[in-house]
């Protein structure tokens, strides 16, 4: 991969981590510092390990799907897009934003 591609992947992962940390930070009880450490450590760990896991898995499956990998990518994106459209049309219940998670 090019350096620019790696940089953009890093920026997108950090933006994802930042948005989750802002949301989780607004819902965590401030008196429980250990809970915030657990959440931040687990999220950071999975942000680190999932691209590596995906790379190793992709290398293992490359010999099986290299002839039709573009079709697999299309189907995955199509299913995710169809699910997003379907869920946007459903009637939702109201969300209580005052409820604390932890």
KEVO-852129 format. One record per atom (N, C-alpha, C): residue number from 0; atom name; x, y, z. Coordinates in nm, 3 decimals, decimal comma. Layout:
N
+--------+------+---------+---------+---------+
! dodren ! keza !       u !       v !       w !
+--------+------+---------+---------+---------+
!    NUM !   CA !       X !       Y !       Z !
...
+--------+------+---------+---------+---------+
//
This chain:
102
+--------+------+---------+---------+---------+
! dodren ! keza !       u !       v !       w !
+--------+------+---------+---------+---------+
!      0 !    N !   0,083 !  -0,118 !   0,000 !
!      0 !   CA !   0,000 !   0,000 !   0,000 !
!      0 !    C !   0,088 !   0,124 !   0,000 !
!      1 !    N !   0,033 !   0,227 !  -0,050 !
!      1 !   CA !   0,105 !   0,353 !  -0,049 !
!      1 !    C !   0,100 !   0,416 !   0,090 !
!      2 !    N !   0,188 !   0,509 !   0,113 !
!      2 !   CA !   0,192 !   0,577 !   0,241 !
!      2 !    C !   0,064 !   0,657 !   0,264 !
!      3 !    N !   0,012 !   0,718 !   0,159 !
!      3 !   CA !  -0,111 !   0,796 !   0,172 !
!      3 !    C !  -0,228 !   0,706 !   0,213 !
!      4 !    N !  -0,236 !   0,587 !   0,156 !
!      4 !   CA !  -0,344 !   0,495 !   0,191 !
!      4 !    C !  -0,335 !   0,454 !   0,337 !
!      5 !    N !  -0,215 !   0,421 !   0,382 !
!      5 !   CA !  -0,196 !   0,386 !   0,523 !
!      5 !    C !  -0,230 !   0,503 !   0,614 !
!      6 !    N !  -0,192 !   0,622 !   0,573 !
!      6 !   CA !  -0,223 !   0,740 !   0,653 !
!      6 !    C !  -0,374 !   0,762 !   0,663 !
!      7 !    N !  -0,445 !   0,747 !   0,552 !
!      7 !   CA !  -0,590 !   0,766 !   0,553 !
!      7 !    C !  -0,661 !   0,659 !   0,635 !
!      8 !    N !  -0,612 !   0,536 !   0,632 !
!      8 !   CA !  -0,669 !   0,431 !   0,716 !
!      8 !    C !  -0,649 !   0,465 !   0,863 !
!      9 !    N !  -0,530 !   0,513 !   0,897 !
!      9 !   CA !  -0,502 !   0,552 !   1,035 !
!      9 !    C !  -0,590 !   0,667 !   1,081 !
!     10 !    N !  -0,610 !   0,765 !   0,993 !
!     10 !   CA !  -0,695 !   0,879 !   1,028 !
!     10 !    C !  -0,840 !   0,834 !   1,047 !
!     11 !    N !  -0,888 !   0,747 !   0,960 !
!     11 !   CA !  -1,026 !   0,701 !   0,973 !
!     11 !    C !  -1,046 !   0,618 !   1,099 !
!     12 !    N !  -0,949 !   0,534 !   1,134 !
!     12 !   CA !  -0,960 !   0,457 !   1,259 !
!     12 !    C !  -0,955 !   0,549 !   1,381 !
!     13 !    N !  -0,872 !   0,652 !   1,376 !
!     13 !   CA !  -0,865 !   0,742 !   1,490 !
!     13 !    C !  -0,992 !   0,826 !   1,503 !
!     14 !    N !  -1,053 !   0,864 !   1,391 !
!     14 !   CA !  -1,179 !   0,937 !   1,399 !
!     14 !    C !  -1,290 !   0,849 !   1,455 !
!     15 !    N !  -1,289 !   0,722 !   1,419 !
!     15 !   CA !  -1,386 !   0,627 !   1,474 !
!     15 !    C !  -1,366 !   0,612 !   1,624 !
!     16 !    N !  -1,242 !   0,596 !   1,666 !
!     16 !   CA !  -1,213 !   0,582 !   1,808 !
!     16 !    C !  -1,250 !   0,709 !   1,885 !
!     17 !    N !  -1,225 !   0,824 !   1,825 !
!     17 !   CA !  -1,258 !   0,950 !   1,892 !
!     17 !    C !  -1,408 !   0,965 !   1,911 !
!     18 !    N !  -1,485 !   0,932 !   1,808 !
!     18 !   CA !  -1,631 !   0,948 !   1,820 !
!     18 !    C !  -1,688 !   0,854 !   1,925 !
!     19 !    N !  -1,638 !   0,732 !   1,930 !
!     19 !   CA !  -1,686 !   0,639 !   2,032 !
!     19 !    C !  -1,643 !   0,685 !   2,171 !
!     20 !    N !  -1,522 !   0,737 !   2,184 !
!     20 !   CA !  -1,476 !   0,781 !   2,316 !
!     20 !    C !  -1,556 !   0,901 !   2,366 !
!     21 !    N !  -1,595 !   0,990 !   2,275 !
!     21 !   CA !  -1,677 !   1,105 !   2,316 !
!     21 !    C !  -1,813 !   1,057 !   2,365 !
!     22 !    N !  -1,874 !   0,966 !   2,293 !
!     22 !   CA !  -2,005 !   0,915 !   2,333 !
!     22 !    C !  -1,996 !   0,836 !   2,463 !
!     23 !    N !  -1,898 !   0,747 !   2,473 !
!     23 !   CA !  -1,883 !   0,668 !   2,595 !
!     23 !    C !  -1,847 !   0,758 !   2,713 !
!     24 !    N !  -1,765 !   0,859 !   2,689 !
!     24 !   CA !  -1,727 !   0,949 !   2,797 !
!     24 !    C !  -1,844 !   1,031 !   2,848 !
!     25 !    N !  -1,938 !   1,060 !   2,762 !
!     25 !   CA !  -2,054 !   1,137 !   2,807 !
!     25 !    C !  -2,153 !   1,051 !   2,885 !
!     26 !    N !  -2,144 !   0,920 !   2,872 !
!     26 !   CA !  -2,238 !   0,832 !   2,939 !
!     26 !    C !  -2,182 !   0,766 !   3,065 !
!     27 !    N !  -2,052 !   0,775 !   3,086 !
!     27 !   CA !  -1,989 !   0,709 !   3,200 !
!     27 !    C !  -2,000 !   0,796 !   3,324 !
!     28 !    N !  -2,026 !   0,731 !   3,436 !
!     28 !   CA !  -2,029 !   0,800 !   3,564 !
!     28 !    C !  -1,886 !   0,844 !   3,597 !
!     29 !    N !  -1,867 !   0,969 !   3,623 !
!     29 !   CA !  -1,732 !   1,025 !   3,643 !
!     29 !    C !  -1,662 !   0,970 !   3,767 !
!     30 !    N !  -1,736 !   0,915 !   3,861 !
!     30 !   CA !  -1,675 !   0,867 !   3,983 !
!     30 !    C !  -1,605 !   0,732 !   3,965 !
!     31 !    N !  -1,633 !   0,665 !   3,857 !
!     31 !   CA !  -1,576 !   0,532 !   3,836 !
!     31 !    C !  -1,470 !   0,539 !   3,726 !
!     32 !    N !  -1,350 !   0,576 !   3,765 !
!     32 !   CA !  -1,240 !   0,593 !   3,671 !
!     32 !    C !  -1,197 !   0,459 !   3,611 !
!     33 !    N !  -1,206 !   0,353 !   3,689 !
!     33 !   CA !  -1,165 !   0,222 !   3,639 !
!     33 !    C !  -1,254 !   0,176 !   3,524 !
!     34 !    N !  -1,382 !   0,209 !   3,528 !
!     34 !   CA !  -1,472 !   0,173 !   3,418 !
!     34 !    C !  -1,430 !   0,243 !   3,289 !
!     35 !    N !  -1,393 !   0,369 !   3,299 !
!     35 !   CA !  -1,349 !   0,439 !   3,179 !
!     35 !    C !  -1,219 !   0,382 !   3,126 !
!     36 !    N !  -1,131 !   0,337 !   3,216 !
!     36 !   CA !  -1,007 !   0,273 !   3,171 !
!     36 !    C !  -1,037 !   0,142 !   3,099 !
!     37 !    N !  -1,129 !   0,063 !   3,153 !
!     37 !   CA !  -1,163 !  -0,064 !   3,089 !
!     37 !    C !  -1,219 !  -0,042 !   2,949 !
!     38 !    N !  -1,308 !   0,054 !   2,936 !
!     38 !   CA !  -1,368 !   0,080 !   2,806 !
!     38 !    C !  -1,264 !   0,132 !   2,707 !
!     39 !    N !  -1,181 !   0,225 !   2,751 !
!     39 !   CA !  -1,082 !   0,281 !   2,659 !
!     39 !    C !  -0,977 !   0,177 !   2,620 !
!     40 !    N !  -0,936 !   0,093 !   2,715 !
!     40 !   CA !  -0,838 !  -0,010 !   2,682 !
!     40 !    C !  -0,896 !  -0,113 !   2,587 !
!     41 !    N !  -1,017 !  -0,160 !   2,614 !
!     41 !   CA !  -1,076 !  -0,262 !   2,526 !
!     41 !    C !  -1,101 !  -0,207 !   2,386 !
!     42 !    N !  -1,147 !  -0,083 !   2,378 !
!     42 !   CA !  -1,171 !  -0,025 !   2,246 !
!     42 !    C !  -1,040 !  -0,005 !   2,171 !
!     43 !    N !  -0,939 !   0,046 !   2,238 !
!     43 !   CA !  -0,809 !   0,064 !   2,174 !
!     43 !    C !  -0,746 !  -0,068 !   2,132 !
!     44 !    N !  -0,762 !  -0,170 !   2,215 !
!     44 !   CA !  -0,707 !  -0,301 !   2,181 !
!     44 !    C !  -0,773 !  -0,356 !   2,055 !
!     45 !    N !  -0,904 !  -0,347 !   2,047 !
!     45 !   CA !  -0,972 !  -0,400 !   1,930 !
!     45 !    C !  -0,947 !  -0,315 !   1,806 !
!     46 !    N !  -0,928 !  -0,184 !   1,822 !
!     46 !   CA !  -0,891 !  -0,101 !   1,708 !
!     46 !    C !  -0,753 !  -0,140 !   1,656 !
!     47 !    N !  -0,668 !  -0,188 !   1,745 !
!     47 !   CA !  -0,534 !  -0,232 !   1,706 !
!     47 !    C !  -0,536 !  -0,371 !   1,642 !
!     48 !    N !  -0,611 !  -0,463 !   1,701 !
!     48 !   CA !  -0,602 !  -0,603 !   1,660 !
!     48 !    C !  -0,687 !  -0,637 !   1,537 !
!     49 !    N !  -0,798 !  -0,568 !   1,517 !
!     49 !   CA !  -0,887 !  -0,606 !   1,406 !
!     49 !    C !  -0,825 !  -0,587 !   1,268 !
!     50 !    N !  -0,753 !  -0,478 !   1,238 !
!     50 !   CA !  -0,689 !  -0,471 !   1,106 !
!     50 !    C !  -0,584 !  -0,580 !   1,085 !
!     51 !    N !  -0,512 !  -0,615 !   1,191 !
!     51 !   CA !  -0,413 !  -0,722 !   1,179 !
!     51 !    C !  -0,483 !  -0,855 !   1,154 !
!     52 !    N !  -0,589 !  -0,881 !   1,229 !
!     52 !   CA !  -0,667 !  -1,004 !   1,209 !
!     52 !    C !  -0,726 !  -1,009 !   1,068 !
!     53 !    N !  -0,776 !  -0,897 !   1,020 !
!     53 !   CA !  -0,831 !  -0,892 !   0,885 !
!     53 !    C !  -0,726 !  -0,916 !   0,779 !
!     54 !    N !  -0,606 !  -0,864 !   0,802 !
!     54 !   CA !  -0,499 !  -0,885 !   0,705 !
!     54 !    C !  -0,459 !  -1,033 !   0,700 !
!     55 !    N !  -0,440 !  -1,095 !   0,818 !
!     55 !   CA !  -0,404 !  -1,237 !   0,820 !
!     55 !    C !  -0,514 !  -1,324 !   0,760 !
!     56 !    N !  -0,638 !  -1,293 !   0,790 !
!     56 !   CA !  -0,749 !  -1,369 !   0,735 !
!     56 !    C !  -0,758 !  -1,350 !   0,583 !
!     57 !    N !  -0,737 !  -1,227 !   0,538 !
!     57 !   CA !  -0,740 !  -1,201 !   0,394 !
!     57 !    C !  -0,631 !  -1,275 !   0,319 !
!     58 !    N !  -0,513 !  -1,282 !   0,377 !
!     58 !   CA !  -0,402 !  -1,355 !   0,314 !
!     58 !    C !  -0,436 !  -1,504 !   0,304 !
!     59 !    N !  -0,499 !  -1,558 !   0,409 !
!     59 !   CA !  -0,533 !  -1,701 !   0,409 !
!     59 !    C !  -0,641 !  -1,734 !   0,304 !
!     60 !    N !  -0,738 !  -1,645 !   0,286 !
!     60 !   CA !  -0,847 !  -1,672 !   0,194 !
!     60 !    C !  -0,821 !  -1,623 !   0,052 !
!     61 !    N !  -0,709 !  -1,558 !   0,030 !
!     61 !   CA !  -0,681 !  -1,501 !  -0,101 !
!     61 !    C !  -0,679 !  -1,607 !  -0,211 !
!     62 !    N !  -0,619 !  -1,721 !  -0,182 !
!     62 !   CA !  -0,609 !  -1,824 !  -0,286 !
!     62 !    C !  -0,745 !  -1,886 !  -0,321 !
!     63 !    N !  -0,843 !  -1,871 !  -0,233 !
!     63 !   CA !  -0,975 !  -1,928 !  -0,259 !
!     63 !    C !  -1,068 !  -1,831 !  -0,332 !
!     64 !    N !  -1,053 !  -1,702 !  -0,308 !
!     64 !   CA !  -1,151 !  -1,608 !  -0,362 !
!     64 !    C !  -1,093 !  -1,504 !  -0,457 !
!     65 !    N !  -0,968 !  -1,519 !  -0,499 !
!     65 !   CA !  -0,908 !  -1,415 !  -0,582 !
!     65 !    C !  -0,977 !  -1,399 !  -0,717 !
!     66 !    N !  -1,045 !  -1,502 !  -0,765 !
!     66 !   CA !  -1,112 !  -1,492 !  -0,895 !
!     66 !    C !  -1,243 !  -1,415 !  -0,887 !
!     67 !    N !  -1,306 !  -1,415 !  -0,771 !
!     67 !   CA !  -1,435 !  -1,347 !  -0,759 !
!     67 !    C !  -1,440 !  -1,256 !  -0,636 !
!     68 !    N !  -1,326 !  -1,200 !  -0,597 !
!     68 !   CA !  -1,323 !  -1,113 !  -0,479 !
!     68 !    C !  -1,404 !  -0,986 !  -0,497 !
!     69 !    N !  -1,410 !  -0,935 !  -0,619 !
!     69 !   CA !  -1,489 !  -0,814 !  -0,644 !
!     69 !    C !  -1,638 !  -0,840 !  -0,625 !
!     70 !    N !  -1,682 !  -0,961 !  -0,654 !
!     70 !   CA !  -1,823 !  -0,996 !  -0,634 !
!     70 !    C !  -1,853 !  -1,006 !  -0,484 !
!     71 !    N !  -1,761 !  -1,062 !  -0,408 !
!     71 !   CA !  -1,779 !  -1,072 !  -0,263 !
!     71 !    C !  -1,786 !  -0,932 !  -0,202 !
!     72 !    N !  -1,697 !  -0,844 !  -0,244 !
!     72 !   CA !  -1,698 !  -0,707 !  -0,192 !
!     72 !    C !  -1,829 !  -0,636 !  -0,229 !
!     73 !    N !  -1,876 !  -0,656 !  -0,352 !
!     73 !   CA !  -2,002 !  -0,595 !  -0,393 !
!     73 !    C !  -2,117 !  -0,647 !  -0,308 !
!     74 !    N !  -2,122 !  -0,777 !  -0,285 !
!     74 !   CA !  -2,232 !  -0,835 !  -0,207 !
!     74 !    C !  -2,231 !  -0,785 !  -0,063 !
!     75 !    N !  -2,113 !  -0,775 !  -0,004 !
!     75 !   CA !  -2,106 !  -0,724 !   0,133 !
!     75 !    C !  -2,155 !  -0,580 !   0,140 !
!     76 !    N !  -2,108 !  -0,496 !   0,049 !
!     76 !   CA !  -2,152 !  -0,356 !   0,048 !
!     76 !    C !  -2,300 !  -0,343 !   0,015 !
!     77 !    N !  -2,350 !  -0,428 !  -0,074 !
!     77 !   CA !  -2,492 !  -0,424 !  -0,108 !
!     77 !    C !  -2,578 !  -0,462 !   0,011 !
!     78 !    N !  -2,538 !  -0,566 !   0,083 !
!     78 !   CA !  -2,616 !  -0,610 !   0,200 !
!     78 !    C !  -2,616 !  -0,503 !   0,308 !
!     79 !    N !  -2,500 !  -0,443 !   0,333 !
!     79 !   CA !  -2,493 !  -0,337 !   0,434 !
!     79 !    C !  -2,578 !  -0,217 !   0,392 !
!     80 !    N !  -2,571 !  -0,178 !   0,266 !
!     80 !   CA !  -2,651 !  -0,067 !   0,217 !
!     80 !    C !  -2,800 !  -0,095 !   0,223 !
!     81 !    N !  -2,839 !  -0,217 !   0,185 !
!     81 !   CA !  -2,981 !  -0,253 !   0,190 !
!     81 !    C !  -3,031 !  -0,254 !   0,334 !
!     82 !    N !  -2,948 !  -0,301 !   0,426 !
!     82 !   CA !  -2,987 !  -0,301 !   0,567 !
!     82 !    C !  -3,002 !  -0,158 !   0,619 !
!     83 !    N !  -2,913 !  -0,069 !   0,579 !
!     83 !   CA !  -2,924 !   0,071 !   0,620 !
!     83 !    C !  -3,052 !   0,134 !   0,568 !
!     84 !    N !  -3,085 !   0,107 !   0,443 !
!     84 !   CA !  -3,209 !   0,162 !   0,385 !
!     84 !    C !  -3,331 !   0,103 !   0,456 !
!     85 !    N !  -3,328 !  -0,027 !   0,481 !
!     85 !   CA !  -3,440 !  -0,092 !   0,550 !
!     85 !    C !  -3,460 !  -0,034 !   0,689 !
!     86 !    N !  -3,350 !  -0,019 !   0,764 !
!     86 !   CA !  -3,362 !   0,033 !   0,900 !
!     86 !    C !  -3,401 !   0,180 !   0,902 !
!     87 !    N !  -3,369 !   0,255 !   0,799 !
!     87 !   CA !  -3,409 !   0,395 !   0,796 !
!     87 !    C !  -3,559 !   0,410 !   0,773 !
!     88 !    N !  -3,623 !   0,309 !   0,718 !
!     88 !   CA !  -3,766 !   0,314 !   0,690 !
!     88 !    C !  -3,851 !   0,263 !   0,806 !
!     89 !    N !  -3,789 !   0,194 !   0,902 !
!     89 !   CA !  -3,864 !   0,140 !   1,015 !
!     89 !    C !  -3,905 !   0,251 !   1,110 !
!     90 !    N !  -4,015 !   0,228 !   1,180 !
!     90 !   CA !  -4,058 !   0,321 !   1,284 !
!     90 !    C !  -3,980 !   0,286 !   1,411 !
!     91 !    N !  -3,915 !   0,387 !   1,467 !
!     91 !   CA !  -3,830 !   0,363 !   1,582 !
!     91 !    C !  -3,899 !   0,405 !   1,711 !
!     92 !    N !  -3,859 !   0,341 !   1,819 !
!     92 !   CA !  -3,903 !   0,383 !   1,951 !
!     92 !    C !  -3,822 !   0,506 !   1,990 !
!     93 !    N !  -3,873 !   0,581 !   2,085 !
!     93 !   CA !  -3,798 !   0,697 !   2,132 !
!     93 !    C !  -3,679 !   0,650 !   2,214 !
!     94 !    N !  -3,572 !   0,726 !   2,208 !
!     94 !   CA !  -3,449 !   0,691 !   2,278 !
!     94 !    C !  -3,435 !   0,782 !   2,399 !
!     95 !    N !  -3,405 !   0,723 !   2,515 !
!     95 !   CA !  -3,385 !   0,799 !   2,637 !
!     95 !    C !  -3,236 !   0,831 !   2,650 !
!     96 !    N !  -3,199 !   0,955 !   2,620 !
!     96 !   CA !  -3,059 !   0,994 !   2,626 !
!     96 !    C !  -3,012 !   1,024 !   2,767 !
!     97 !    N !  -3,102 !   1,030 !   2,862 !
!     97 !   CA !  -3,065 !   1,059 !   3,000 !
!     97 !    C !  -3,026 !   0,934 !   3,077 !
!     98 !    N !  -3,043 !   0,817 !   3,018 !
!     98 !   CA !  -3,013 !   0,692 !   3,084 !
!     98 !    C !  -2,862 !   0,668 !   3,083 !
!     99 !    N !  -2,806 !   0,635 !   3,198 !
!     99 !   CA !  -2,664 !   0,605 !   3,209 !
!     99 !    C !  -2,640 !   0,458 !   3,176 !
!    100 !    N !  -2,535 !   0,431 !   3,100 !
!    100 !   CA !  -2,502 !   0,294 !   3,063 !
!    100 !    C !  -2,425 !   0,225 !   3,175 !
!    101 !    N !  -2,326 !   0,294 !   3,226 !
!    101 !   CA !  -2,240 !   0,233 !   3,329 !
!    101 !    C !  -2,256 !   0,308 !   3,459 !
+--------+------+---------+---------+---------+
//
